[in-house]
Amino acid sequence: MATEEQVEGQCEELGRGCCVVTGGRGFAARHLVVKLIQSDLWTVRIADLAPKIVLDEAEENGTLGQALQSGRAVYYSADLRDKSQVLIVCEGASVVFHMAAPDSSINNFNLHYSVTVQGTRNVLTACIECKVKKLIYTSSPSVVFDGVHGIYNGDEALRYPDKHNDIYSETKAEAEALVLRSNGREGLLTCAIRPSSIFGPGDKLLVPSLVAAARAGKSKFIIGDGENIYDFTYVENVAHAHICAEQALNSNMADGKDAAAGKAYFITNMEPIKFWEFMSLLLEGLGYQRPKIHIPVKVVMPIAYMVEWIYKKLAPYGMSVPQLTPSRIRLLSCTRTFNCSRAQKLLGYTPLVALEEGINLTIESYSHLRAEIPMIKNRNFDQPSKAYKMIGNERVANILLWRDEKQTFTIMLALIAVFYCYFTSGYTLMSVLAKLLLLFVLILFIHSILPSSMFGYTIRRIPPHYFEVSEERVYFVTQSVSSAWNSGVTILKTLSHGKDWTLFLKTTVLLLFFQVSWINSLANLIWCRIDFHLQCLLYI
């Protein structure tokens, strides 16, 4: 790879500027580095904590690998907490893209404060001492989120809350304020980019976590009512927004009117979507079931607090960061959408990749994480199995062979209820029907007195005409009964020929079932009558 002196000489010869990307091996930063190299305007200094840069196969053979070989990109191992190392990285640079930050899931105040706040102070000091012209800071929409109130179409007029949702948001807000207040010092122009919920190829958090949860059977649940809306941002659009910001700072007006510098900017795909629908699209695209079971936030939150307390006690002994924390539950259940008007007007930002395209590209990039066994509903049933042919009836086959999961599950629950309420209890058929009717009436009565909303869920009222039966329905039922009778006669005719053994076996099993059921019912009825008379005689 080229040396730093060779790189600086090439910059002067080719007229390229020199820019720095801190945290340059992070998810969004990698995409920004590639776009900066592809623009052919910059020699890029990639600053990160690792002692040396390690490329994967795609990077080795791609733009980044070639740029490192030719000297258009140079890797610097630097700890932002060490001011002397930051000064070395920024020396001779004209632009700094400050993207470094600890993992947001790590709940360690000392780590976040030292890297995010103190590290940003060192970057600002280095920019001023090294005469850097522009500093673009990667912030987060969470700097205005308190974890309690949802944000709908929020703009940059939102203030920092008195209490943030987590340590990551709190330190990010403090660092952002430092950057914006430093605008204009010694000629340094600054701004802050707030990309919302970044996703795309190369992400090591969102998609891998989703797949891990799906494989562990934990992705079936929706926290809250599932109606909360989110703004997601494809990673290439995030990189594009940073480049737009750098270009906008070039045209900063002297009088400050309509100037891009000194401001924060929300960046999204400008296509709000339900949070859980977005997650479902990713899961289904990779062959996993979408979440369907709703769990109220009030039920999950106490568990999350307990998990967080256990983590604080056991973290020193090696316990990994839990997925279920109060701050994360709030993020999963609140609405968070943001207005990009300021970025459009002052930065000239417009998303390059639409949300649907971004989701498809993300799914394609994680083909190695696809489900090994495809979902049942996606299986090919064009060629019926031997069992399917033997059963004969399509609807019955779909239920027995689990081809229609909802119907199969419903039938199983019904059979379990019948078995419990009828066979094991010893009740007669009429008493079971009476109990079921009583239960149904009780449920209807309770439903009628419930409030219109509970635990964030809307209680829908049953309209009065819901149980009315139309003349067409009566006619249809009559026709169905008549058709069933005629089908039974046809079966008897077929059995009389003595050739269809499959039909004979199915009919025999069905009749034996009814025989056991009715004998059990009649026996209980007769015994109840005898017991009643015996009690009367004993009383006399």
N, C-alpha and C positions, 0 to 999 in steps of 0.2 A: 504493500500500500504506500501511497505517497506520503512524504513527511509534511509537517506543518509549514516549513519554509518553502517547499516546492508548491504547496497549495496557494500560499500568499502570492508567490511570483506568478502563478497561472491566473489568479484573480486579476492582477494588475494588467497582464497581457491581454486577456480576453474581455476585460471591462465588466466582469461580473462583480456583484456585491457579495459581501460575506454576511451570512445570517447564522444565528444560533437557535437551536431547538432544545430547550431543557426537557428532561424526561423523554428524550427522543426515541426511546425504545418502548414507550407506552403504546396503548391501542390506537388512539386518535393521532398521536404524534408520528407514528410510522407512516400513516397515510399522508400527513402534511409533508414529511420529509421527501417522499416520492414525488409529490406534486411540485415541490420547490425545485427538485432536481430536473423534472421534466420541463419546467418553464425555461430552463437554460439561462436564467438571470442570476442564479445564486451559486455560490459555493457554500455548502451546508455543513455546519459543525453540529454533530449529534452528541449532546451531553447527557450522560446517564451514570447511574451509580456503579454498574458492573465494571470490573477491572478491564475487560475487553469486550468487544462486540462479537456476538455469536449469531450468525445468520442461519435461517432455515433454508431448505432446498430452493424454494421459490424465490427468496430474496437473493440467494447466492447467484442464481442465473438471471435475475431480473435487473431492474433499474438501479436498485441500491447497490448490489454487488458490483456492477460495472462502474458506478460512480465512485465507490471506495477504491477500486483498482486504478481509476484514471486520476483520482485526486479531487474530483468535484464534490466529494463528501469525505469528512474526517471525523473519526470517533474520539471523543474526550471522556475519560473517566473522571467524574467530578461529583463531589458531595456538596450540595448547596448550603449545607450548614457550615462549610469551611469557606470563609470569604476569600482566602488566597487562591483557592482552586477556581472559584467563580470568576475572579479577575483574569485568570489565565484564559479561560474560555471566551470571555467577552472582549479581550484585547483585539482591536482592529475590526470588530464587527460593527455593522451599521444598523442591524435589526435583531431583536431578540424576541423569539416566540417562547414565552414562559409557560410550559405545559406540565411541569413536574408536580406530582402530588402523591401522597401515600394512598394505599388502597382504602376506599371509602368504608369498607366493611370492618376495618380494624378500629376498635373502640379504645384507642390509646391517646390520651390528650397530649402527653409529652412528645410522642412521635409526630402527631399532626401539627402541633404548635412549632416545634423546632424546624420541620421541613417546610410547612406551608407559610407560616408567618415569618419566622426568622430567616428562612431560606429566601423568601421574597424580598426581605430587607437587604440581604446580601446581593441579590440580583439588581435591585434598584441602585444600590451604592456602586456596584461594578459598572452599570450602564452610565451613570453620571461621571465616574472617574475615567472611563474609557471612551467618553464622548459618543456613546451610542445614540442614534437619532430617534429610534422608535422601539417601544416595548408593547407587545400585544400579550395580554395575560389571559389564560384560559381559566375562567371562573365556573360557576354552576348556578342554575336557577334555584337551587336549594338555599342560596344565601338570603332569599326573601320568603322562605317557607318555614312556618312555625310548627309544623307537624300536627296542627289541630284544624285549621281552616283550609279548605281547598282553594285553589286558585284557578279562576276561569278567565281566559283571555287576558292574563296579567301583562302589564307593560312596565317600562322602566321607572315609572313613578312610584312603584311599590317600594316601601322602605324596609330596611333590615328589621326583623322582629326583635322584641326584647329577649326572647328565648328561642334558640334554634332547635331543629329536630334532632340533631346529633353533633358530635364534636367536629366531624368533617365539614359540615355546613358552617358552623361557627367560625372555624379557623379560615375557611375559604372567604367568608365575608370580611374578616379582618384584613386578610391579604389583599382582597380586591380594593378595599377602601384605601389602603396604603398606595396601591398602584395609581388609582384615580387622583388621589391628592398630590401625587408626584408629577402630574402632568405639567409641563412647562418649566420644570426645574432644569437649569443649565441647558435649555434647548431640547430636552427629552419630551417626546410626544408619547402619550400612553392611552390605552383603552382596554376594556375587558369584554371578553366574549363569553356568553352564558349558554352553551349548547345543552339542549334538553334531551336526556335519556338517549345516549349515543348507542347505535347498534350497527352491525355489519361484519364483514369478513375480518378475521383476526381477533375478534373479541374473545377474551379468556374468562369472562365472568358470566354474562347473561345467558348465552346459549348453552355453554357447558353445564351451568347450574340447572337450567331447565331440563336438560337431558338426564342429568344425574337424578333429579327429583322424579322424572318420568320413569326411569328404570327402577327406582326404589318404590314406585307406587304412590308417590306423594304429590303428583301433579293433577290429581282428580279434584282438588278443592279450590274454590273461589273465595277469597277473603272479602267479606262484605256483600253488597247486593250485585256486584259485577257491572254496575252502570258508570263507574268513575272513568272519566275521559283523560287521555294523556297526549302529550306531544312527544313523538319520537323523532330522532334525527339520524339519518344515514351518515355514516362516518365520512364519506367523501364530501358530503355537504358541509360538514364541520371543518374539514381541511380547506375547502373553498372559502368559507366564511373568514378564516384567518388571513387568507391571501387578499380577500376583498378589504379587510381592515387595514392591512399594510399599505395597500394602494390608496385607500381613502385618506390615510394620514399624510400622504404626499401632498394632497390638495387642501390641507388645513389652512383656513383663512386667518389672516393676521388679526382681524377684529373679533374673531371668536364666534361670529354668527354662523349658524348651521355647520359648525365645525364638527368633525368626527372625533377629535381627540378629547380625552377627559371624560368619556361616557362609557356606560355599559350597554351591551346589546344582547337581547334574547335571540337565539338561533334555533329554529326548528325546521321540520319538513313542511310546515304550514298545512298539514293534513291531520287534524286531531282524530283520534280513534279510541274506542273503548280499550282500556288497558288489558282486560282479560281476553278481548277479541284478538288483540295483537299477539299475546302469548299463545293463544289457541292456533293462530295461523302458523306460527313457528313450529309448534309441536306437531300439528297435523302434516306440515310440509316434510317433517323428518320421520313421519310414520307412527307418531304416538297419539294417544287419545287426548282430545281437548278436555279441560277441566269442566265439571258440570255440577259438583256438589257445593252448595253455598254454606259458608260458615260465618255467622255474625262476628263482627269485630270484637264485640263485648265478650264473646266466648273465648276468642283466641288471645286477647291482650293479657289476661292474667297469666296464661301459660307462658307467653313471651317474656313477661317480667321475671317469672321464675327461672326460665332458661338463661336470661341475661345475668341474674344473680349467681347462678351456678357457674356460669362462664367466668365471672369476675373472681370467684373463689378458686377455680381450677385452672385458669389460664396460665399461671406460673408453672403448673405441672405438665403443660403440654396440650391442654384441651384446645382443639381447633375452634375458629370463629363460627358460632352457630348461625344458621340461616334465619331462624325465627327470633327476631328481636323486636322490641316495641317500635323503634324508629323505622324498621323495614316494614312492619305491619301498617304503619301510617302511610308510608310511600305506596304500598300496594292497594290501599283502600280509598285514597283521596284523589280528587280531580286536580290535575296540574296541566293547564294549557297556557300558552304565552303568545303575545302579539309581537310579530317581527317587523312592524311598520317602520320603526326607527332604523333597523338594519337595512331594510329595503331602501329607505330614503337617503341615509347618510353613508352607508357602506356599498350600496349597489348590490346587495345580496339577494340572490334568487336560488332556490335549490336546483342542483344539477340533476339529481336522481330522485324520481318520484317514490313515494312510500311503497307502493306495490312492487315496483322493480327492485327496490332496496331489499324488501323481504325475500323476494325470489333469489337475488344474488347471495344473500346471507345463507339461505337454505342450501343452495348449491355448494357453497364453500364449506359446509359442515356435512358433506355426504358421508364422511367416515363415522359420523355419530348417529346415522339413521338406525331405526329400530331393526333388530335382526329378524323379528317376526312381524309381518305387516298386520295392520288392524283388521279385525274380522270383516268390517264392512267393505274393505277394499279387496277382499279375496275374490278370486275368479270362480264363479259358480256356473259358468257356461256348460261345463261337463258335469252332470249330476253323478254323485257317488252311488255305490251299490246300495247303501243304507237309504239314500234318498229315493231310489227307484223302488225299493222294497216297501217303504212306507206308503208310497203312492200319492197321497194327498199333499199338495204343495204347501198349503198353509200349516198343516200338522208337521211336515218335514222341517219347515223353517223354524218352528218352535222347538222341536225335539233336538235338532242338530245345531242349535244356537246360531242360526243364521240371522234371526231377528232378535237381537239381544234384549230389547225392551219388552217384547211380547213374552219371551222365554222367562225373563225375570219376574214379570207380572204373574204369569201362570204359576211359577214356583211359589211365590208368596201366597197366592190364592189356595194352592194345594196344602201348603203348610198350615194356613189358617183353618181350612176345612178339617185337616187331620187333628189339629189341636182342639178345635171347638166341637168336633163331632165324634170322632173315633175314640180319642183318649179320655174325653170328659164323660162319655156314656150318655149324652143327651140325645133325645130323639130329633128327627129332622125338623119337625115343627118348632121345637124349642130353640134349635140353632138359628133358624130363620127369624124367630122372634127376637133373639138376642142381637143378631146382626141388624135388624130393623131398629131396635132400641139404640144401639150404638150409632147408627146413621143419624137418627133423630137428635141424639145428644150432640154429635159433631156439628150438625146444622145449627142447633140452638147456640152453641158456644161461638161458632163462626159469626152469627148474626150480632152478637154483643161485643165483638172485638173492636178496638179502635181502628180508624182508617189507616194507621201506620204503626208498625212495631219494629224496633231494632233496625230501622232503616229500610224495612220492607213495606211495600204498599199492599194492603189487604183488599183484594178485589171482592166486591159484593156479588152474590149470585142473583141474577135477575129473576123476578117472580115467574116469568114464563118458561124458565129453564126446564122444569119437570113436566110441562105440558106435552101431550102426545098428539101429533097432528093426524088427520084422517089418512094422509099418505103413508105415515109410519105404521098405522094400524093395518092398512091394506098390505104393506110390505111384510109385516110380521105374519099376517094370515097366509100370505103366499109362501113365506119361508116354512111355516109349519106344514102346509100342504105339500111343499116340495120335499121336506124331510120325511114325511109319511110315505110318499111315493118312492123315495130313495130306499127306505126300509123295505118296502114291498119288493123292489128290484133286487135288493140283497138277498131276501128270502128265496126269490126265484133262482138266483145264481147258486145259492147253497143247495137248492133241491137237485141240481144237476150233479153235485158231488165231485167237482173237478178243481175248484179254486181253494187249495189248502191254505193259502195265505189269508184269504178273506175269512175262512172258517176259524183260524187261530185268533185273528183280531176280534172277531165277533164273540168268540167264547170268552176271551179275557175280559171284554167289556161287560158281558152278561154276568160273569162271576163277580166282578167288582160291584155291580148293582145288587147282586144277590146278597153279598156280605153286608152292604150298606143297609139294605132294607130289612134284612134279618136282624141286624143290630138295632135298628130303629124300632122295629115291631117288638123285639124282645124287651127293650127298655120300657116301651109303652105298656106292654102286658104286665111286666113286673111292677111298674108304678101303680097300675090299677089293683093288682093283688095286694101290694103293700098297703094301699089306701084302705082296702076292705079289712085287712088284718088289724090295722090300727083302730078302725071303727069298732070291730068286735072286742078288742082288748079294752077299749074305753068303756064299752057297755058293761 
